[in-house]
Amino acid sequence: MWGAAAHGGFCQPTPDGSCFGALFELKPPATPSGTWSESVVYRFSLFSGSPISAITVDSHGAVFGLTDVQAFKYLNGTVSLITDHPGAPLFGASPTGGLILDSAGNVYGTMGSGGQFGYGNPVRAGGAGLHSEVAV
């Protein structure tokens, strides 16, 4: 089971007291009377932003979510920021809601601002070379 928290027990403040949250994994006990284990797999930063959405997991075990500035992917110990093209965030700004994945590997979401009229827009990353991932 996966989760992301912007605050609380998973937060490890930076020297200036800032906290951007964490991506964590919960594992069930090996026996019915055992205890669940938790592990923080990634601590978010000023660069990556703080998590704001529910977590979505694809059929390959990749974990996807949104921060307040961009989408991210976690797989095999590496967090990547999802962009429309290298060095740029998804079109638009202020991600809202969550992410949806399709069977072709496309990632869909919505932006709260930007787009043609400045009021947000739906976005798609993936498939046909429309996204790149930058490890952080």
Backbone as CSV, one residue per row, in Angstrom:
resi,resn,N_x,N_y,N_z,CA_x,CA_y,CA_z,C_x,C_y,C_z
1,MET,0.854,-1.157,0.000,0.000,0.000,0.000,0.909,1.231,0.000
2,TRP,0.523,2.229,-0.776,1.335,3.438,-0.946,0.578,4.665,-0.473
3,GLY,1.309,5.686,-0.089,0.702,6.940,0.295,1.706,8.069,0.185
4,ALA,1.200,9.276,0.238,2.056,10.469,0.246,1.447,11.441,1.236
5,ALA,2.293,12.074,2.014,1.827,13.032,3.013,2.677,14.293,2.930
6,ALA,2.023,15.427,2.967,2.751,16.696,2.942,3.192,17.093,4.342
7,HIS,2.535,16.585,5.370,2.829,16.968,6.756,2.706,15.745,7.648
8,GLY,3.010,15.895,8.902,2.817,14.830,9.875,4.089,14.054,10.145
9,GLY,3.925,12.844,10.652,5.047,12.027,11.091,6.034,11.666,10.007
10,PHE,5.648,11.774,8.744,6.561,11.441,7.652,7.439,12.617,7.250
11,CYS,7.197,13.757,7.856,7.924,14.966,7.496,9.253,15.042,8.242
12,GLN,10.308,15.332,7.516,11.620,15.559,8.123,12.054,16.959,7.707
13,PRO,11.937,17.936,8.616,12.216,19.326,8.244,13.653,19.552,7.769
14,THR,13.789,20.489,6.853,15.110,20.939,6.391,15.708,21.837,7.476
15,PRO,16.991,22.233,7.360,17.601,23.093,8.374,16.824,24.384,8.662
16,ASP,16.111,24.909,7.649,15.345,26.141,7.893,13.935,25.869,8.408
17,GLY,13.623,24.601,8.669,12.319,24.243,9.218,11.269,23.895,8.179
18,SER,11.601,23.982,6.900,10.646,23.658,5.838,10.436,22.150,5.746
19,CYS,9.244,21.772,5.373,8.938,20.355,5.180,8.094,20.213,3.920
20,PHE,8.486,19.330,3.037,7.768,19.170,1.772,7.059,17.827,1.663
21,GLY,7.151,16.990,2.697,6.420,15.739,2.714,7.227,14.551,2.239
22,ALA,6.532,13.399,2.155,7.216,12.155,1.823,6.285,11.194,1.097
23,LEU,6.879,10.314,0.324,6.198,9.183,-0.296,6.554,7.979,0.551
24,PHE,5.570,7.194,0.960,5.844,6.075,1.836,5.126,4.811,1.379
25,GLU,5.630,3.684,1.842,5.029,2.382,1.558,4.680,1.715,2.877
26,LEU,3.489,1.151,2.943,3.051,0.374,4.096,2.962,-1.082,3.673
27,LYS,3.531,-1.970,4.484,3.487,-3.398,4.183,2.731,-4.120,5.285
28,PRO,1.830,-5.040,4.898,1.053,-5.760,5.900,1.939,-6.732,6.695
29,PRO,1.460,-7.131,7.867,2.237,-8.066,8.677,2.310,-9.446,8.024
30,ALA,3.380,-10.165,8.357,3.551,-11.521,7.831,2.568,-12.487,8.477
31,THR,2.125,-12.175,9.679,1.160,-13.016,10.399,-0.022,-12.146,10.807
32,PRO,-1.189,-12.754,11.017,-2.373,-11.965,11.385,-2.186,-11.109,12.639
33,SER,-1.378,-11.539,13.564,-1.199,-10.769,14.800,0.012,-9.837,14.734
34,GLY,0.687,-9.810,13.588,1.876,-8.963,13.429,1.523,-7.505,13.248
35,THR,2.527,-6.691,13.087,2.313,-5.262,12.890,2.700,-4.853,11.474
36,TRP,2.045,-3.820,10.995,2.370,-3.254,9.694,3.724,-2.559,9.788
37,SER,4.448,-2.543,8.679,5.709,-1.803,8.647,5.573,-0.652,7.660
38,GLU,6.275,0.414,7.953,6.246,1.576,7.062,7.670,1.944,6.692
39,SER,7.819,2.435,5.483,9.131,2.938,5.073,8.936,4.154,4.179
40,VAL,9.706,5.191,4.458,9.699,6.387,3.622,10.654,6.114,2.471
41,VAL,10.152,6.178,1.242,10.982,5.876,0.077,11.497,7.128,-0.617
42,TYR,10.866,8.276,-0.330,11.330,9.524,-0.938,10.849,10.696,-0.104
43,ARG,11.723,11.651,0.127,11.357,12.899,0.800,11.317,14.014,-0.251
44,PHE,10.173,14.663,-0.349,9.996,15.725,-1.335,10.817,16.948,-0.946
45,SER,11.075,17.808,-1.929,11.929,18.978,-1.728,11.277,20.217,-2.338
46,LEU,11.933,21.341,-2.182,11.471,22.568,-2.819,11.376,22.371,-4.330
47,PHE,12.324,21.636,-4.914,12.342,21.381,-6.356,11.160,20.532,-6.797
48,SER,10.850,19.482,-6.044,9.785,18.557,-6.452,8.407,19.012,-6.018
49,GLY,8.310,19.843,-4.976,7.024,20.278,-4.454,6.487,19.302,-3.423
50,SER,5.354,19.644,-2.819,4.701,18.818,-1.803,3.570,18.010,-2.428
51,PRO,3.372,16.749,-1.999,2.311,15.926,-2.582,0.922,16.494,-2.289
52,ILE,0.037,16.430,-3.296,-1.323,16.959,-3.133,-2.399,15.979,-3.575
53,SER,-2.022,14.842,-4.174,-3.046,13.963,-4.730,-2.951,12.559,-4.151
54,ALA,-3.979,11.807,-4.432,-3.942,10.381,-4.123,-2.881,9.720,-5.007
55,ILE,-2.437,8.575,-4.608,-1.425,7.819,-5.336,-2.107,6.875,-6.310
56,THR,-1.541,6.723,-7.501,-2.027,5.790,-8.512,-0.887,4.837,-8.840
57,VAL,-1.168,3.533,-8.889,-0.141,2.526,-9.158,-0.500,1.799,-10.447
58,ASP,0.481,1.678,-11.374,0.205,0.977,-12.632,0.501,-0.518,-12.512
59,SER,0.284,-1.245,-13.584,0.435,-2.707,-13.576,1.883,-3.157,-13.425
60,HIS,2.837,-2.256,-13.596,4.258,-2.584,-13.437,4.783,-2.207,-12.056
61,GLY,3.912,-1.684,-11.202,4.319,-1.281,-9.864,4.831,0.141,-9.760
62,ALA,4.775,0.905,-10.845,5.188,2.309,-10.788,4.116,3.100,-10.038
63,VAL,4.543,4.010,-9.191,3.658,4.824,-8.377,3.642,6.243,-8.949
64,PHE,2.448,6.782,-9.191,2.294,8.123,-9.764,1.515,9.011,-8.802
65,GLY,1.807,10.296,-8.825,1.061,11.254,-8.026,1.367,12.667,-8.474
66,LEU,0.718,13.621,-7.816,0.936,15.032,-8.111,1.501,15.742,-6.895
67,THR,2.386,16.686,-7.158,2.787,17.632,-6.130,2.141,18.959,-6.492
68,ASP,2.377,19.964,-5.660,1.782,21.263,-5.964,2.412,21.939,-7.171
69,VAL,3.468,21.350,-7.746,4.080,21.940,-8.935,4.183,21.008,-10.133
70,GLN,4.081,19.699,-9.953,4.238,18.786,-11.093,3.837,17.356,-10.747
71,ALA,3.850,16.509,-11.763,3.556,15.092,-11.580,4.854,14.339,-11.305
72,PHE,4.750,13.207,-10.580,5.937,12.398,-10.317,5.641,10.921,-10.519
73,LYS,6.717,10.162,-10.708,6.656,8.709,-10.851,7.738,8.114,-9.960
74,TYR,7.400,7.059,-9.223,8.384,6.347,-8.400,8.420,4.898,-8.862
75,LEU,9.605,4.386,-9.154,9.765,2.991,-9.550,11.172,2.539,-9.192
76,ASN,11.257,1.414,-8.527,12.546,0.795,-8.183,13.528,1.754,-7.530
77,GLY,13.054,2.539,-6.580,13.939,3.404,-5.823,14.228,4.761,-6.428
78,THR,13.649,5.075,-7.577,13.924,6.353,-8.235,12.644,7.154,-8.411
79,VAL,12.684,8.422,-8.006,11.577,9.336,-8.269,11.924,10.153,-9.499
80,SER,10.998,10.212,-10.442,11.170,11.007,-11.656,10.055,12.030,-11.730
81,LEU,10.371,13.200,-12.244,9.368,14.222,-12.491,8.907,14.088,-13.923
82,ILE,7.614,14.050,-14.136,7.060,13.828,-15.475,6.852,15.168,-16.151
83,THR,7.365,15.296,-17.353,7.245,16.544,-18.109,6.779,16.256,-19.524
84,ASP,6.274,17.303,-20.180,5.894,17.176,-21.590,7.126,17.056,-22.463
85,HIS,8.198,17.721,-22.091,9.456,17.633,-22.810,10.573,17.969,-21.824
86,PRO,11.795,17.534,-22.069,12.869,17.714,-21.094,12.992,19.151,-20.591
87,GLY,13.055,19.279,-19.265,13.283,20.577,-18.655,12.061,21.442,-18.484
88,ALA,10.872,20.950,-18.831,9.672,21.765,-18.694,8.584,20.973,-17.970
89,PRO,7.786,21.636,-17.127,6.684,20.941,-16.468,5.573,20.654,-17.466
90,LEU,4.583,19.874,-17.034,3.423,19.643,-17.890,2.813,20.977,-18.272
91,PHE,2.223,21.056,-19.471,1.596,22.309,-19.921,0.604,22.785,-18.872
92,GLY,0.618,24.057,-18.584,-0.245,24.607,-17.556,0.517,24.701,-16.250
93,ALA,-0.211,25.034,-15.201,0.401,25.176,-13.888,-0.623,24.806,-12.825
94,SER,-0.168,24.685,-11.598,-1.027,24.384,-10.456,-1.821,23.095,-10.658
95,PRO,-1.136,21.941,-10.637,-1.843,20.666,-10.789,-2.985,20.553,-9.785
96,THR,-4.082,19.957,-10.210,-5.239,19.748,-9.337,-5.736,18.331,-9.505
97,GLY,-6.535,17.866,-8.563,-7.112,16.531,-8.653,-6.062,15.454,-8.548
98,GLY,-6.251,14.382,-9.258,-5.320,13.271,-9.263,-4.901,12.938,-10.671
99,LEU,-4.327,11.771,-10.832,-3.884,11.305,-12.144,-4.645,10.055,-12.528
100,ILE,-4.815,9.871,-13.815,-5.435,8.668,-14.366,-4.443,8.053,-15.333
101,LEU,-4.301,6.737,-15.294,-3.406,6.013,-16.198,-4.237,5.160,-17.132
102,ASP,-3.781,5.038,-18.391,-4.454,4.110,-19.293,-3.526,2.942,-19.617
103,SER,-4.039,1.965,-20.339,-3.266,0.746,-20.615,-2.093,0.986,-21.566
104,ALA,-2.059,2.130,-22.254,-0.958,2.437,-23.168,0.188,3.171,-22.472
105,GLY,0.049,3.438,-21.171,1.104,4.131,-20.451,0.955,5.634,-20.417
106,ASN,-0.161,6.159,-20.908,-0.413,7.596,-20.839,-0.828,7.987,-19.431
107,VAL,-0.428,9.171,-19.005,-0.793,9.728,-17.720,-1.631,10.973,-18.006
108,TYR,-2.829,11.041,-17.422,-3.726,12.173,-17.641,-3.952,12.911,-16.325
109,GLY,-4.043,14.241,-16.396,-4.329,15.038,-15.219,-4.904,16.379,-15.627
110,THR,-5.110,17.238,-14.654,-5.626,18.574,-14.944,-4.761,19.626,-14.257
111,MET,-4.662,20.760,-14.903,-3.936,21.905,-14.359,-4.945,22.993,-14.006
112,GLY,-4.742,23.662,-12.899,-5.674,24.692,-12.440,-5.485,26.038,-13.098
113,SER,-4.341,26.246,-13.734,-4.119,27.499,-14.447,-3.262,27.217,-15.674
114,GLY,-3.107,28.207,-16.514,-2.384,28.000,-17.769,-3.350,27.579,-18.859
115,GLY,-2.844,27.010,-19.899,-3.691,26.623,-21.016,-4.034,27.804,-21.893
116,GLN,-4.881,27.582,-22.874,-5.192,28.592,-23.880,-5.753,29.884,-23.300
117,PHE,-6.637,29.778,-22.294,-7.274,30.984,-21.761,-6.826,31.318,-20.338
118,GLY,-5.868,30.555,-19.817,-5.339,30.839,-18.485,-6.115,30.251,-17.329
119,TYR,-7.174,29.464,-17.625,-8.013,28.913,-16.557,-7.777,27.422,-16.341
120,GLY,-6.679,26.911,-16.833,-6.378,25.494,-16.640,-6.697,24.674,-17.878
121,ASN,-6.267,23.424,-17.811,-6.478,22.544,-18.952,-6.164,21.102,-18.565
122,PRO,-6.738,20.149,-19.315,-6.346,18.758,-19.124,-4.986,18.541,-19.786
123,VAL,-4.216,17.602,-19.278,-2.914,17.306,-19.863,-2.746,15.798,-20.014
124,ARG,-1.888,15.422,-20.944,-1.543,14.028,-21.147,-0.029,13.954,-21.293
125,ALA,0.549,13.013,-20.600,1.976,12.736,-20.774,2.100,11.235,-20.990
126,GLY,2.984,10.844,-21.847,3.181,9.418,-22.094,2.834,9.051,-23.510
127,GLY,2.947,7.771,-23.814,2.698,7.304,-25.163,3.551,8.086,-26.147
128,ALA,3.543,7.847,-27.361,4.134,8.593,-28.481,5.193,9.636,-28.124
129,GLY,6.016,9.363,-27.128,7.123,10.260,-26.817,6.723,11.587,-26.230
130,LEU,5.513,11.693,-25.679,5.050,12.971,-25.166,5.584,13.325,-23.781
131,HIS,6.299,12.394,-23.141,6.817,12.787,-21.843,8.253,12.342,-21.669
132,SER,8.914,13.012,-20.782,10.240,12.583,-20.369,10.231,12.553,-18.857
133,GLU,11.183,11.844,-18.294,11.258,11.742,-16.855,12.639,12.203,-16.416
134,VAL,12.659,13.058,-15.423,13.899,13.599,-14.897,14.048,13.061,-13.481
135,ALA,15.049,12.223,-13.231,15.243,11.665,-11.896,15.646,12.763,-10.924
136,VAL,15.083,12.712,-9.717,15.422,13.685,-8.673,15.896,12.970,-7.422
